[in-house]
Structures are given as C-alpha cells and as structure tokens.
Amino acid sequence: MADEQKAKLRLEIAHVLFMDIVGYSTLLTDEQSEALQELNQIVRKTEAAREADAAGELIILPTGDGMALVFTGSVEEPVECALEISHALRAQPSLPVRMGIHSGPVHHVKDANGRENIAGVGINIAQRVMDCGDAGHILVSKRVADDLAQKRRWQPYLHELGDVEVKHGVVVSLVNLYAETIGNPSPPTRVGKGRGSIPGSRIGTRKALSPLVRAIFAVAILLLVLAILSVIFAPAIMRTIDRRRSATLPQPSATASPSFADAIKGELAKKITDELHDALSRKENAAPEPSPAGSALPEKSIAVLPFVNMSSDKEQDYFSDGLSEELLNQLAQVPQLRVIARTSSFSFKGKEVDVATIARTLNVANVLEGSVRKSANTLRVTAQLVRASDSSHLWSQTYDRDLTDVFKVQDEIAGKVVAALKVTLLPTQELPKAQRTNNPEAYQQYLQGRYYLNRFSIADFDKARAFLERACQLDPKFPLAWAALSRVWVLQTGWSDKLTRAQFGAGLTHGRDAADRALQLDPNLPEALSARFEIQFTSDFDWKGGAETIKRAKALAPSDPVILKSAGQVAVIFGNFAGAVELARQAVALDPVNAEVRAYLANALLQARRAAESRAEYERVAELNPSTPWAFAGGGMADLFEEKNVEALAAAERETSEFARLVVTAVALWNLDRKKESDAALATLIKDDADVGAFQIAEVYSGRGDKDQAFAWLDRARRQQDGGLAYFPNDPLLDPLRSDPRWASFQRSMGWAEDQLR
C-alpha cells in the first residue's frame, strides 16, 4: 500500500498552458456553453495539441470557464499551442481569452469520481500566472521564459514585466509573450499592483508618492509629534496662551478659557490648509509630463478604433469593422488631421486596453470609438470622441436609423469629429465622402469582401474576391468595390506560389481591368490609383507611368501610409534615397505597429547603403511581428553588405520566409568558403519550377560572383514579370554586376532611358 501511494505521488515536470474566458460569469447560460464549445474547437484544431495528444504527451483538464493543457514533452509545446490559439482568436474577437504558461512539478491523483487527474504546484502557478493577465494576454513565468530565451526564435516574443504578488502571498515573475499578430502588448492591469520589478524588467519600480499624498503624510507626522509635545509642554503652552489672551482681549464675562485642544486644533488647521494648498498648487502648476517619444502629441491627431459588434450574430463583425474603416478613410482625407492607419488602430481589436495607453502607443491626442448593432434593416450606431490626456468626452452620439441611412450616419459622425477637433475647412472644401453605392446589398457584399481582404491570407483572398465580384455585379458603378477587387487580384498574383504562368498572367489582366474600371467611374479615387500603381511598377515595369500615378494618389490622400510607402518605392528606384527614407518614416508614423510598412523603411535604408540603420529597423520589424517576410533576413542582407557573413548566417536561421532565408544563407555560406552547403541552398531555391523566384536566384548568383548566370536569371525574371525587379536598380546583392557592360543593356530592356543608366 505504501509503495502504491508513493507511485501516485511521484512528481514529474510538466509544461502547463492554463486559459479561461474573460467575463465568463457575466454571460447567459447558453452563451457560456457556446463560448466554451468555440474555445474547445479552437484548442482541438491546433497542431501542437493534436501532435502531443497523438504522442500521449497531453492531458486536458476542464476548469469550468476554461481549461488547463498539461504537456509532458517540450516546454515549447504549450507556447506553440498558445500562438495557434491566439491566431485563431483574432478571427473571433468576441471570445476574449487569456493564457498563462508555467513549467513545474505535477502528480497524478484520483478525482471524486475515481478518474485519473493531475494536480500540483505546476498547475497552480500556471493558473496564478494566467490570473494576472487581461483578455488577449499570453503570460509566461520567468522559468519558462528563461528556457525559451535559449533559442533565437523566441527572443523577440519575450517582454519582461516584473514581480507580482498573487494568491497566498506568492510572488511570480512575469514575462509577456507577444508579437504584432499574437498576444496583447499592453501591460496587464494587475502589474501595477506588483512588488517592484526584476532586473531587466520593462516596468519601472513603484511610482513616487504624489505631492498631495506627501502632504497628508507630513500632516499625519506633525500630528503625532504635536501630540507627544503636548504631553511634555502642555502647562507652559497654556500659561503662554493665558497671558496673551489677558493682554490682548477684553475680559469675557461668561466665556470659558480656550482648551489646549482648541489651541492645537487652530494651529493644525492652519498647517493642514497650508500644506494642502501648496501641494495642490504644485500639482496644478506642474508642467505636463512629456510623451514617451519626448515630443508633444499633435493636437489634431486621431485613431479610429474598430467599432464593437453588438449584434447577436458574430458574423456581423465585417459590418462594424467596415463602418470604422470607412470613417477612418473619410477623416484621413482631411488635410489638417493626422489619422493613424487601419493596421495600427485595428491591432487593439478585442483587447482590453485603456484609451490613454492606446493614444500613447499610437502617438495621438484623440480616439474615436463606438459600437454597432445591426438587426435586419435597422441600425444602431454609438460613437464617442475621447481626449486621451484626461479621458474626457469631446462628443458622443447614438444613432437609430434604417440600414439605407448608413452613409448619412458616417457623414454626420465624421462632421462631428472635425467640428469637435476644431479643424477648419477651407471655404471651397467639403468633408470628403466615400465613393458609394445606393444598393445596400452591394455595400454589405463590399464590406464582407474587404473584411476578408484585410485578413491577408491566400485562403481569405479567395473569399474576398467572391464577395467583391458579387458587389460589382450588384452595382457595376461602385468604384470602391472595383478598386478593392483589383487589389485582391494583385495580391494573389504577388503572394501565391502555386499559380501557373497562365494563371499569373490572367490575374494581372483581371487586376488591371478592375483598376481601370474604378478609375473610369472616379478618376480621383486614391484606392484605384494605388492598385494601378502596383501593376505598373511591379509587373509592367512602367516606371514613369507608375511614378505619375502614385504622385496623383499622394496628392489626393497625403496621409495614406500605403501610398506614402509606394511613393518611397518610386524615390528609391530613381535614386532619391533621402526622399525615400523620409516618405517611409512618414508612413511608419501613421501606422506605427505595422511591421510591413516598417520593413519598407528598413529596405529603403538598405538600398541607400545605410546598413547599420537598416539593421536596427529590421530588428524593430522582428519585434513587431517575427513572421514578417525578411524580418530577420533583411538584417542579414545588411550584414552581407558589411561583410559580416557569420552574423548574416545567424540572422537567416531565424527567418520564416524560405526564399528570404535561402538567399542570405546561400551567399553567406559561399563567402565563408562553405561551397557545397551554398550549392545545396541554391539548389533548394531553384527547385524544379523555375517560374518562381527568378529574381532571388539572380541575386544569389551575383552575390557568389557568377555574372553569367546572374544575367541569365535576371533576363528570365524580366520575361516572367517577377515583382522583385522593382528593386533591381539599387539592390546591394547586384552591385557586382554594375560594372559589367551587360548591365546597361539589361537596364534598357527594363525601360530605362539613356539618362537613367547607371
């Protein structure tokens, strides 16, 4: 019996992922059941959970409002699982989940029903870690973070928070795990209740006491001191008071002498009044604290947060998101307003982050937020404009309208925002209006198409195209739908690696036709001009035509980060590196948490041969989203330029894009005289299908000094309309080719005039 008991209590180290649904107790019974079912389905579909379960290394413990996943394999398994869950939850913002991960001892026990169960400190601490988080957080214990930090892949995800006291006085060291597309970057609200910070923590130690609190403490201490003194010096004080009263006051007839308490009270009242007055005066007259960036927030700046979907149908997210995006686009066309782009504003969707934190992160002074409830053909929209500095409401309104009045609601909200921010329009200027449709169904199809387009995946592109094609069928005179459809075709041809040459060509033709149709309906539609530019610049190689197109678009939408980024591409290819960097920086300022936009800044710096600055920007890209193509390999390119081949190889190992990784790896290995390994990397890059990646293959041959093969593959890239050629004039890896006579011939074949050859 003793041996059996010992066996039951034998400890083993497990890696526990604990999660629950935030606000579960406030849901109706049916809603609780539905939420748990959704969460269970998400967890069961994760590859990490399926593989661990098949290997017999996973136990799932229901916990009422969530579950604990006990992994007995690698410490990375619960983290991989958490990442997959976080990605899946982005599509279901109405399901707020928080997660905590810890590695520690557990043991097997029998529950009340005699079934096998798991208990132990490992599970308890994982729950305590989770309890410290808010919706969207993936918190890990310091023990887990230290293990993960041994691998380069995880380092960009880890952000130390510090020590927090949890249940029963236990102190845990927390690390926030997040990137752009997973987790919650905001510090948990509970961290403010922690017991200081650990070395390297990103959260400071306890704040100093405010002047008002210090004043109250001073008065309290004064009271204590005076009370002690009163015991010692009371007789003398009373005699002094009596003498003064006798000398200065008329003799009262029936008034009692003042007590010692009254005397002390009078002195204390004056002291308290003086202390509090001084403290409050200091507080009122104190200069405001500077923003984290060290510069004042622009007063006429705003972030439009995604409006919350209050409809019973969770599939209506497309409508609330679409309404928010339309408002954002309208306001972005007002020259005097600085409007943060969609990617950054929408990064806070489904996360419990206060307005002040959002404003600091996005460097804006004002935030527009709201909710949408859509039922059949009726609509309720609530909007409020908040000043971030003091969370005061500058304006708020609720609209109950028919669905057909949605555009009037949008116009009124935009007008109220402009008025509240005291933006003065020129006498001849009107508030911009979206290029709309009078067909409500076409509008809803358009919003659904754009919803899937913004999710930015190959599978979602197919869904987006279907909705947008339907919108164009329902209203052939709807220019925004045609412009969005053009963008879908362009993105599919640019990102899919499974298209045949025929499909690639057909996709470009469809994209060009859709952009032309939008421009016929509205020659001044920035979205249509932007889509047309992408085709001109990356497939038609119509450099001058593309430059004119994006110049027009920029004049119409000067605050659109995508258009600014494109204008930067034009500046780079024509050798205006300073202008390109400045335009890219403007785009980043308008979309600060968009890793893709920041990658264009890093690339502009690299093509300007500012390698150290480029590497630093690529590091920021990796912090925002390690999955961004070239996030690590881009820094490796900067290393190659500075002949730091070992560093370039190490950077490439962390890259998630296979093509990017192979390009840098093949060149770095060649330079390190590891020829066979370089050949193997190049062979993998070439594969059997030469339709894909011809430009990247040319880069590798050039970097390895094989000019003949490099020019052969460049010519193949030209024939295949490889989008990588949009960067050929200043690509650092092509530097060895520029002194070759064939370089000028190749430039001419790409449409460069004689005065542009270099």
ZIVENMO-V147939 format. One record per backbone hydrogen bond with DSSP energy under -0.5 kcal/mol. CO is the residue of the C=O (numbers start at 0). NH is the residue of the N-H. If there is no record, write none. Layout:
co: {CO;CO}
nh: {NH;NH}
This chain:
co: {0;1;2;3;4;6;11;13;13;14;15;15;16;17;18;19;19;20;22;23;27;28;29;30;31;32;33;34;35;36;37;38;39;40;41;42;45;46;47;48;49;50;51;52;56;58;58;59;60;62;64;65;66;67;67;68;68;69;70;73;73;74;75;76;77;78;79;80;81;82;83;84;85;86;86;87;88;91;93;94;95;96;97;98;99;100;101;103;104;105;106;108;110;114;116;118;119;119;120;121;122;123;124;125;126;127;128;129;131;133;134;136;137;138;139;140;141;142;143;144;146;147;150;150;151;151;153;153;154;156;158;159;161;162;163;163;165;166;169;171;171;172;173;173;174;175;175;181;187;188;189;190;195;197;209;210;211;212;213;214;215;216;217;218;219;220;221;222;223;224;225;226;227;228;229;232;233;234;235;236;237;238;239;240;241;242;243;244;258;259;260;261;262;263;264;265;266;267;268;269;270;271;272;273;274;275;276;277;278;279;280;281;290;297;297;298;299;300;301;302;302;307;307;311;312;313;314;315;315;316;317;318;319;319;320;321;322;323;324;325;326;327;328;329;330;332;333;336;337;337;340;341;343;344;345;347;350;353;354;355;356;357;358;358;364;364;365;366;366;367;368;369;370;371;371;372;374;376;377;378;379;380;381;382;383;383;384;384;385;385;386;386;386;391;391;394;396;398;398;400;401;402;404;405;406;407;408;409;410;411;412;413;414;415;416;417;418;421;422;425;433;434;437;438;439;440;441;442;443;444;445;446;447;448;449;450;451;451;452;456;457;458;459;460;461;462;463;464;465;466;467;468;469;470;474;476;477;478;479;480;481;482;483;484;485;486;487;488;489;490;491;499;500;501;502;503;504;505;506;507;508;509;510;511;512;513;514;515;516;517;521;523;524;525;526;527;528;529;530;531;532;533;534;534;535;535;540;541;542;543;544;545;546;547;548;549;550;551;552;556;558;559;560;561;562;563;564;565;566;567;568;569;570;571;574;575;576;577;578;579;580;581;582;583;584;585;586;589;590;592;593;594;595;596;597;598;599;600;601;602;603;604;605;608;609;610;611;612;613;614;615;616;617;618;619;620;623;624;627;629;631;632;633;634;635;636;637;638;639;642;643;644;645;646;647;648;649;650;651;655;656;657;658;659;660;661;662;663;664;665;666;667;668;669;672;673;674;675;676;677;678;679;680;681;682;687;688;692;693;694;695;696;697;698;699;700;701;704;705;706;707;708;709;710;711;712;713;714;715;716;717;721;722;723;724;726;726;727;730;731;733;733;734;736;739;739;740;741;742;743;744;745;746;746;747;752;752;753}
nh: {4;5;6;7;8;9;105;15;103;70;17;101;68;99;66;21;97;23;25;26;31;32;33;34;35;36;37;38;39;40;41;42;43;44;45;45;49;50;51;52;53;54;56;55;71;60;69;61;67;64;20;62;18;60;69;16;70;58;14;76;77;78;79;80;81;82;83;84;85;86;87;88;89;89;90;90;91;94;95;96;21;135;19;138;17;140;15;13;121;11;118;116;113;110;108;106;122;123;124;125;126;127;128;129;130;131;131;132;189;136;351;98;176;100;174;144;145;146;147;148;149;150;153;154;154;155;156;157;157;177;175;201;173;194;165;171;168;169;165;163;173;141;160;161;139;158;177;178;190;191;192;193;162;200;213;214;215;216;217;218;219;220;221;222;223;224;225;226;227;228;229;230;231;232;233;236;237;238;239;240;241;242;243;244;245;246;247;248;262;263;264;265;266;267;268;269;270;271;272;273;274;275;276;277;278;279;280;281;282;283;284;285;293;300;364;300;337;365;339;304;367;309;371;313;315;316;317;318;319;320;321;322;306;323;324;325;326;327;328;329;330;331;332;332;333;334;336;338;301;339;344;345;346;347;348;350;352;357;358;359;360;361;362;363;387;388;302;368;385;304;383;307;381;309;310;379;377;402;374;400;372;398;370;396;368;385;393;394;366;387;389;390;391;386;393;384;382;380;400;378;404;405;408;409;410;411;412;413;414;415;416;417;418;419;420;422;421;423;424;428;435;479;439;442;443;444;445;446;447;448;449;450;451;452;453;454;454;455;455;460;461;462;463;464;465;466;467;468;469;470;471;472;473;474;477;478;481;482;483;484;485;486;487;488;489;490;491;492;493;494;495;503;504;505;506;507;508;509;510;511;512;513;514;515;516;517;518;519;520;521;524;525;528;529;530;531;532;533;534;535;536;537;538;539;540;541;542;545;546;547;548;549;550;551;552;553;554;555;556;559;560;563;564;565;566;567;568;569;570;571;572;573;575;574;576;579;580;581;582;583;584;585;586;587;588;589;590;340;593;594;597;598;599;600;601;602;603;604;605;606;607;609;608;610;613;614;615;616;617;618;619;620;621;622;623;624;179;627;630;633;635;636;637;638;639;640;641;643;642;644;647;648;649;650;651;652;653;653;654;657;660;661;662;663;664;665;666;667;668;669;670;671;673;672;674;677;678;679;680;681;682;683;684;685;686;689;691;696;697;698;699;700;701;702;703;705;704;706;709;710;711;712;713;714;715;716;717;718;719;721;720;724;725;726;727;729;730;730;733;734;736;737;737;739;742;743;744;745;746;747;748;749;749;751;750;755;756;756}
